[in-house]
Amino acid sequence: MSQQLFKSTAIVSTMTLISRLLGFVRDMLIARIFGVDLATDAFFVAFKIPNFFRRLFAEGAFAHVFVPVLIANKAQGKQVVLKLLIERTAGTLAVILAAITLLSMLVAPLLIWILAPGFAWQGLQHDLAVKMLQITLPYLLFIGLVAFAGSVLNAQGKFAIPALTPAFLNITMIAAAIYLAPEMDVPVIALAWGVFAAGVVQLLFQVPTLMRLGLIRRFRLGFHDVEVNKILGLMVPAIFSVSITQINLLVDTLMASFLKTGSVSWLYYSDRLVEFPLGLLGLALGAVILPSLASSHAAENATAFSDTLDWGLRLVLLIGMPATIGLFLLAEPMLSTLFQYKEFSVTDVYYSGLSLKAYSIGLIAYVAIKVLVPGFTSRQDVKTPVRYGMYAMLASLALNVVLVYPLEHAGLALATSLGAFINAILLLKKLLKGDIYRPTGCWRPFIVRILLASMVMSAVLYYWVDVAWWNQWGSLQRLLNLTKWIVIGGSVYVGTLFILGFKCRHLK
C-alpha cells in the first residue's frame, strides 16, 4: 500500500513542482515589472479573494466532502447512481457559484473595505483594488467547477491532470504581464485579466478528461436530491476546516494594510515561498491520502486506515524538517535570487525575509494538517476539524494583536504559524484519543534520527552561508550559490540520516 501511495504522491508532487516553478517565474516578473508600490498592494489585495478560493478548492475543501461520498457509492457498485450524483452536483454547484460570483461583484467595494480597510484613506488605491477585484471575481465560478472535476478524477485514482491544472493560472498571468500590461494605461490591471482568463483555461483543460471517462455528460439541477443536499450541507464546515491557515492569511492582509507601505507585498512574497514546499508535500499528501482513507473506511479496515495516517505523518516529518530549516536559514538568499530585480530592493528582501522566517516556523504544522484533517473528513466527520479550527483561529487572532506591535508584519506571520501548530496538535490528540490512529512502535528512533540530521544540516548552513555577501553578487551567481547550498544542505541531511541507520523501510 505504501508503495502505491508514494508513487501517487510523487506524481502529484511532480505536477505541482511544474506549477510552483511557473509560479516563481510569474512572481519574479511581477516583482521586476511592477515592483512594490500602491498599485501592487492594490492588486495583491484584489487577488486575495480569488486566490483564497483557489487555495480552498485546490487544497481539497470540496474533495473532503465529495470524494468520501463518491467512494462509498463506488464501493457499493452503484455506477448509475454515481453518474447521476456527479451530474446533479455539477449543475447545482454551478448555479450556486454563479450566484455567489455575481453578488460578490456587486459588493466589491465592501469586500475591499473588509480586506484592506487601510486603503480607505488612499482613494486611488481603493478604487484600483475594487476595479481589479471585479475583474478577477468570475474566477470563483471557474475554479469551483475545476475543483469539482478534480475531485471526481482523484476519486477515480487520476491524480496527474488535477495536479497540473494550477499551472495554467501562472501561464496566463505571465502572458498578461509580458504582452498585455504594456498596452494598458494602468499596467497592473493586466494581471487581473490574466486571472480571469486562467479560470476559463483551467476548466477547459479538465472537463474533456471527465467526459472521456464517461462520468459526466451534462449538468443537471439537484436541489431536491438527498445526496446532493447532504454534500452541500457538509460543504461549509468542510471549507472552514481546511481553510484556517488561509483565513489567517486574509487577516494578516487586513492588519498589514494599516502598516507601512509594502507590508502587504512583503507578506505575499514570503507566503509564496512557503507555498512551494507546502504544495509539493502538503497538497500532494492530502490529495492522495483522502481517497485511500475513504476506501479503508468504506471497507471497515481500521488497520489500513491507521497505517495510512502513520505513513503520511512520517513523510511530513521526514521532508518537513529540512524544508523548514532551508526556508528559515536561506530566507534572504532565496528572496534575493528570485525577486531582487529593478523595483524590488534590498530593503524589500530584508522585510520579506522577516515574514518568511516567521511563516517557515509553521511549515510542519501546515503540512501535518493536510494529513490529519482527512483522518476525519474521510469518515464524513467535518464537525471536529471545524471545532478545532475555530480554536486555532481565535488563538491566531489573539496572537496577531500581541505580536503585531513589536514585530509588525512579521508578527502577523508568526501568529499564523503558531495557530497552525495549535490546530495540528488538537487534531492529532483527538485521533489518538479515539483510537482512530495507532502509531507504530518505532516512532521514537525515527524522530531521534530526524532531529539529529536536522541539527547537522542547520549547523552546516548557519556557519557556511554568508548572507552578507549575497547582495554583492549578480543574479546568475546568486542562483548558482543558492542551488549549491540547497544541494549541500539536502545532501548533509540525507547523508546524516543514513549514517544514523535510517532505512526506507522506516516509511512503511
C-alpha positions in Angstrom: 0.0 0.0 0.0 2.8 2.4 0.9 4.5 2.0 -2.4 1.3 2.9 -4.3 0.7 5.9 -2.0 4.3 7.0 -2.6 4.0 6.6 -6.4 0.8 8.7 -6.4 2.3 11.3 -4.2 5.4 11.5 -6.4 3.1 12.1 -9.5 1.2 14.8 -7.8 4.4 16.4 -6.4 5.9 16.4 -9.9 2.9 18.1 -11.5 2.8 20.6 -8.5 6.5 21.3 -9.0 5.9 22.4 -12.5 3.1 24.7 -11.3 5.2 26.1 -8.5 8.2 26.8 -10.7 6.0 28.7 -13.1 4.6 30.5 -10.1 8.1 31.7 -9.2 8.6 32.9 -12.8 5.3 34.7 -12.5 6.2 36.4 -9.3 9.7 37.3 -10.5 8.2 39.0 -13.5 5.7 40.9 -11.3 8.5 42.0 -9.0 10.6 43.0 -11.9 8.0 44.8 -14.0 5.7 46.3 -11.3 7.9 46.4 -8.1 6.4 47.2 -4.7 4.1 50.2 -4.5 0.5 51.3 -4.0 -0.6 49.6 -7.3 0.9 46.2 -6.5 -0.5 46.3 -3.0 -3.9 47.0 -4.5 -3.6 44.0 -6.9 -2.5 41.6 -4.2 -5.5 42.6 -2.0 -7.8 42.2 -5.0 -6.2 38.9 -5.8 -6.7 37.7 -2.2 -10.3 36.6 -2.7 -10.0 34.6 -5.9 -6.6 33.2 -4.7 -8.2 32.4 -1.3 -10.9 30.3 -3.1 -8.3 28.8 -5.4 -6.4 27.6 -2.4 -9.5 26.3 -0.6 -10.6 24.3 -3.6 -7.1 23.2 -4.7 -6.3 22.1 -1.1 -9.3 19.9 -1.1 -12.2 21.7 0.6 -14.7 20.3 -1.9 -12.8 16.9 -2.2 -13.1 16.4 1.6 -16.9 16.2 1.2 -17.3 14.8 -2.3 -14.6 12.1 -2.5 -15.8 10.0 0.5 -19.4 10.1 -0.8 -18.2 9.0 -4.3 -16.1 6.2 -3.0 -18.9 4.9 -0.7 -21.2 4.7 -3.7 -18.5 3.2 -5.8 -17.8 0.5 -3.2 -21.4 -0.5 -3.3 -21.4 -0.8 -7.0 -23.9 1.9 -7.7 -22.4 3.1 -11.0 -25.6 4.5 -12.5 -26.4 6.3 -9.2 -22.8 7.6 -9.1 -23.0 9.2 -12.6 -26.3 10.8 -11.8 -25.0 12.2 -8.5 -21.9 13.7 -10.3 -24.1 15.4 -12.9 -26.6 16.8 -10.3 -23.8 18.0 -8.1 -22.1 19.7 -11.0 -25.2 21.6 -12.1 -26.2 22.6 -8.6 -22.7 23.7 -7.7 -22.5 25.8 -10.9 -25.7 27.7 -10.1 -24.6 28.4 -6.5 -21.2 29.6 -7.6 -22.6 31.8 -10.3 -24.9 33.4 -7.8 -22.1 34.0 -5.3 -19.9 35.4 -8.0 -22.5 37.9 -9.2 -23.3 39.0 -5.6 -19.6 39.4 -4.8 -19.1 41.6 -7.9 -21.9 43.9 -6.7 -20.4 44.3 -3.2 -16.8 44.5 -4.3 -16.2 47.9 -2.7 -17.4 46.5 0.7 -15.1 43.4 0.2 -12.1 45.7 -0.3 -13.0 47.7 2.7 -13.2 44.5 4.8 -10.0 43.1 3.4 -7.9 46.3 3.5 -9.7 49.0 5.5 -6.4 50.9 5.5 -7.0 51.6 1.8 -9.9 53.8 2.6 -7.5 56.7 3.2 -5.9 56.1 -0.2 -8.7 56.9 -2.7 -6.9 55.9 -5.9 -5.5 52.7 -4.3 -9.0 51.8 -3.1 -10.7 52.4 -6.4 -8.0 50.4 -8.3 -8.4 47.5 -5.9 -12.2 47.5 -6.4 -11.8 47.5 -10.2 -9.4 44.6 -10.2 -11.4 42.6 -7.8 -14.5 42.9 -10.1 -12.4 41.6 -13.0 -11.0 38.6 -11.0 -14.2 37.5 -9.2 -15.5 35.3 -12.0 -12.5 33.1 -11.3 -14.5 31.9 -8.3 -17.1 30.2 -10.6 -14.5 28.6 -12.8 -12.2 27.4 -10.0 -15.1 25.8 -8.2 -16.0 23.7 -11.2 -12.4 22.9 -11.8 -12.1 21.6 -8.2 -15.3 19.6 -8.7 -13.8 17.9 -11.8 -10.5 17.3 -9.9 -12.3 15.7 -7.0 -14.1 13.2 -9.3 -10.8 12.4 -11.1 -9.0 11.9 -7.8 -11.7 9.5 -6.6 -11.0 7.5 -9.8 -7.3 7.4 -9.0 -6.5 10.0 -11.7 -4.2 12.5 -10.0 -1.9 13.9 -12.7 -4.5 16.1 -14.6 -5.9 17.9 -11.5 -2.4 18.4 -10.1 -1.1 20.0 -13.4 -4.2 22.3 -13.8 -3.0 25.1 -11.5 0.0 25.7 -13.8 -2.3 27.4 -16.2 -3.0 30.2 -13.7 0.7 31.1 -13.8 1.0 30.7 -17.6 -1.9 33.1 -18.3 -0.6 35.7 -15.7 2.9 35.5 -17.2 1.4 36.1 -20.7 -0.7 39.0 -19.3 2.4 40.6 -17.6 4.5 40.4 -20.7 2.1 41.1 -23.6 -1.0 42.8 -22.1 0.5 45.1 -19.5 2.5 47.3 -21.9 -0.7 48.0 -23.8 -2.7 49.3 -20.8 -2.9 52.7 -19.3 -2.7 51.1 -15.8 -0.4 48.1 -16.5 -1.1 46.2 -13.2 -4.8 45.7 -14.3 -3.4 43.3 -16.9 -2.7 40.8 -14.1 -6.4 40.9 -13.1 -7.4 40.0 -16.7 -4.8 37.2 -16.5 -6.6 35.7 -13.5 -9.9 35.9 -15.3 -8.5 34.1 -18.4 -6.9 31.5 -16.2 -10.2 30.3 -14.9 -11.6 29.6 -18.4 -8.4 27.8 -19.5 -8.2 25.6 -16.4 -11.8 24.5 -16.8 -11.4 23.7 -20.5 -8.3 21.6 -19.6 -10.1 19.3 -17.2 -13.6 18.8 -18.5 -12.6 16.8 -21.6 -11.0 14.1 -19.4 -14.1 13.8 -17.3 -16.2 13.3 -20.5 -13.8 10.7 -21.9 -14.2 8.7 -18.7 -18.0 8.8 -19.2 -18.5 10.3 -15.8 -20.3 13.4 -16.9 -22.3 14.2 -20.0 -24.3 17.2 -18.9 -25.2 19.4 -16.0 -28.4 18.7 -14.0 -30.0 20.5 -11.2 -30.2 18.6 -8.0 -31.6 20.9 -5.3 -34.1 18.2 -4.3 -31.7 15.3 -4.4 -31.0 13.9 -0.9 -27.3 13.1 -1.6 -26.7 16.4 -3.2 -28.2 18.3 -0.3 -26.1 16.2 2.1 -22.9 17.2 0.1 -24.0 20.9 0.1 -24.7 20.7 3.8 -21.3 19.5 4.6 -19.5 21.9 2.3 -19.5 25.0 4.5 -18.0 23.2 7.6 -15.6 21.3 5.3 -14.4 24.5 3.7 -13.8 26.1 7.1 -11.9 23.0 8.4 -9.3 23.1 5.7 -9.1 26.9 5.4 -8.0 28.1 8.8 -4.5 29.0 7.6 -5.9 30.8 4.6 -8.3 32.7 6.8 -5.4 33.7 9.0 -3.6 34.9 5.9 -6.5 37.1 5.0 -6.5 38.6 8.5 -2.7 39.2 8.0 -3.5 41.2 4.9 -6.2 43.1 6.7 -3.9 44.1 9.5 -0.9 44.7 7.2 -2.9 47.3 5.3 -2.6 49.6 8.4 1.2 49.1 8.5 3.9 50.8 6.4 3.5 50.7 2.6 4.8 47.4 1.2 3.7 45.3 4.2 1.0 43.5 2.1 3.5 42.7 -0.6 6.2 41.5 1.8 3.7 39.1 3.3 2.7 38.0 -0.2 6.2 37.2 -1.4 7.2 35.4 1.8 3.9 33.3 1.7 4.7 32.4 -1.9 8.0 30.7 -0.9 6.3 28.8 1.9 3.7 27.6 -0.5 6.4 25.9 -2.6 7.2 23.0 -0.1 3.6 23.1 1.2 2.3 22.5 -2.3 4.9 19.8 -3.2 4.3 17.8 0.0 1.1 19.0 1.8 -1.2 19.2 -1.2 0.2 16.1 -2.7 -0.3 14.1 0.5 -3.7 15.5 1.1 -4.9 14.6 -2.4 -3.5 11.1 -2.3 -4.3 10.1 1.3 -8.0 11.2 1.2 -9.2 8.6 -1.3 -7.1 5.9 0.4 -8.5 6.7 3.8 -12.1 6.9 2.4 -11.6 3.4 0.8 -10.3 1.9 4.1 -13.2 3.4 6.0 -15.7 2.1 3.4 -14.1 -1.4 3.7 -14.2 -1.1 7.5 -10.4 -1.7 7.6 -9.3 0.2 10.7 -5.7 -1.1 10.5 -5.2 0.1 6.9 -6.8 3.4 7.9 -4.3 3.9 10.8 -1.3 2.7 8.7 -2.1 5.3 6.0 -2.2 8.1 8.6 1.1 6.8 10.1 2.8 6.8 6.7 1.6 10.3 5.9 2.8 11.7 9.2 6.2 10.1 8.9 6.6 11.7 5.5 5.6 15.1 6.9 8.4 15.0 9.5 11.0 13.5 7.1 10.6 16.2 4.5 9.1 19.0 6.5 12.0 19.4 8.9 14.7 20.1 6.2 12.3 22.3 4.3 11.7 24.3 7.4 15.4 24.7 8.1 16.1 25.7 4.5 13.4 28.3 4.4 14.5 29.8 7.7 18.3 29.9 7.1 18.1 30.7 3.4 15.2 33.2 3.6 17.0 36.3 2.3 19.2 34.4 -0.3 16.0 32.9 -1.8 14.1 36.1 -1.9 17.1 38.0 -3.3 17.7 35.4 -6.0 14.0 35.2 -7.1 12.7 38.7 -6.7 15.5 41.3 -6.3 15.4 43.0 -9.7 14.9 46.6 -10.6 11.9 47.8 -8.4 12.3 45.1 -5.7 15.0 46.5 -3.5 17.4 45.2 -0.8 15.0 46.6 1.8 12.2 44.6 0.3 14.3 41.5 0.5 15.1 42.2 4.2 11.5 42.8 5.3 10.1 39.9 3.2 12.8 37.7 4.8 11.5 38.5 8.3 8.0 37.3 7.5 9.3 34.3 5.5 11.2 33.1 8.6 8.1 33.5 10.7 5.9 31.6 8.2 8.5 28.9 7.9 8.3 28.0 11.6 4.8 26.7 11.0 5.6 24.7 7.8 5.5 21.3 9.5 2.1 22.2 11.1 0.7 23.4 7.8 1.6 20.1 6.1 0.5 17.9 9.0 -3.0 19.5 8.9 -3.3 18.3 5.3 -2.8 14.7 6.6 -4.8 15.0 9.8 -8.0 16.6 8.5 -8.6 13.7 6.0 -8.5 11.4 9.1 -11.8 13.0 10.0 -13.4 14.0 6.7 -12.8 10.6 5.1 -15.2 9.3 7.7 -17.6 12.1 6.9 -16.9 13.9 10.2 -16.4 17.6 9.4 -17.6 18.9 12.8 -14.4 18.0 14.7 -11.9 19.8 12.3 -14.3 22.8 12.3 -14.3 23.0 16.1 -10.5 22.7 16.5 -10.0 25.1 13.5 -12.1 27.7 15.3 -10.0 27.3 18.5 -6.8 27.7 16.4 -8.2 30.8 14.5 -9.2 32.5 17.7 -5.7 31.9 19.1 -4.1 33.3 16.0 -6.2 36.4 16.2 -5.2 37.0 19.8 -1.5 36.4 18.9 -1.9 38.9 16.0 -2.8 41.6 18.4 0.0 40.7 20.8 2.8 40.3 18.1 2.0 43.0 15.5 3.3 45.8 17.7 6.8 44.5 18.4 7.3 42.6 15.2 5.0 44.4 12.7 4.2 42.3 9.6 6.5 39.5 10.8 4.4 39.2 13.9 1.3 38.6 11.8 3.2 35.7 10.1 4.4 34.3 13.4 0.8 34.3 14.8 -0.4 32.3 11.8 2.4 29.7 12.3 1.6 29.3 16.0 -2.1 29.0 15.2 -1.3 26.1 12.8 0.5 24.2 15.5 -2.4 24.6 17.8 -4.7 23.2 15.1 -2.4 20.3 14.3 -1.9 19.3 17.9 -5.6 19.3 18.7 -6.4 17.2 15.6 -3.7 14.6 16.4 -4.7 14.3 20.1 -8.3 13.6 19.0 -7.3 10.9 16.6 -5.1 9.3 19.2 -7.7 9.6 22.0 -10.4 8.0 19.7 -8.1 5.1 18.9 -8.5 6.0 15.2 -4.8 6.5 14.7 -2.5 4.0 16.4 1.2 4.9 15.9 3.6 2.1 15.2 6.3 1.2 17.8 9.3 2.7 16.0 8.4 6.4 16.1 11.0 7.3 18.9 14.1 6.2 17.0 12.7 7.7 13.8 12.2 11.1 15.5 15.7 11.0 17.1 17.3 10.4 13.7 15.3 13.2 12.1 16.3 15.7 14.9 20.0 14.8 14.7 20.1 15.1 11.0 18.3 18.4 11.1 20.8 19.7 13.7 23.8 18.8 11.5 22.1 20.4 8.4 21.4 23.6 10.4 24.9 23.9 11.7 26.4 23.5 8.1 24.1 26.1 6.6 24.3 28.5 9.6 28.1 28.6 9.7 28.9 28.4 6.0 26.3 30.5 4.2 27.4 34.2 4.3 24.2 36.2 3.7 26.1 39.5 3.9 27.9 38.8 0.6 24.7 37.9 -1.2 23.7 41.3 -2.4 27.2 41.8 -3.9 26.7 39.0 -6.4 25.0 39.2 -9.8 21.7 37.3 -10.4 23.4 34.3 -12.0 25.9 34.0 -9.2 23.1 34.2 -6.7 21.2 31.4 -8.4 24.3 29.2 -8.6 25.2 29.7 -4.9 21.6 29.2 -3.8 21.4 26.0 -5.8 24.7 24.9 -4.3 23.6 25.4 -0.7 20.3 23.7 -1.2 22.1 20.7 -2.6 24.7 20.7 0.1 22.0 21.1 2.9 19.9 18.3 1.4 22.9 16.0 1.0 24.1 16.6 4.5 20.6 15.9 5.9 20.1 12.7 3.8 23.7 11.5 4.4 23.4 12.0 8.2 20.2 10.0 8.2 21.7 7.0 6.6 24.9 7.2 8.8 22.5 7.1 11.7 20.9 3.9 10.3 17.8 5.2 8.5 16.3 2.8 6.1 13.5 3.2 3.5 11.5 0.6 5.5 11.1 3.1 8.2 8.4 4.7 6.0 6.4 1.5 5.6 
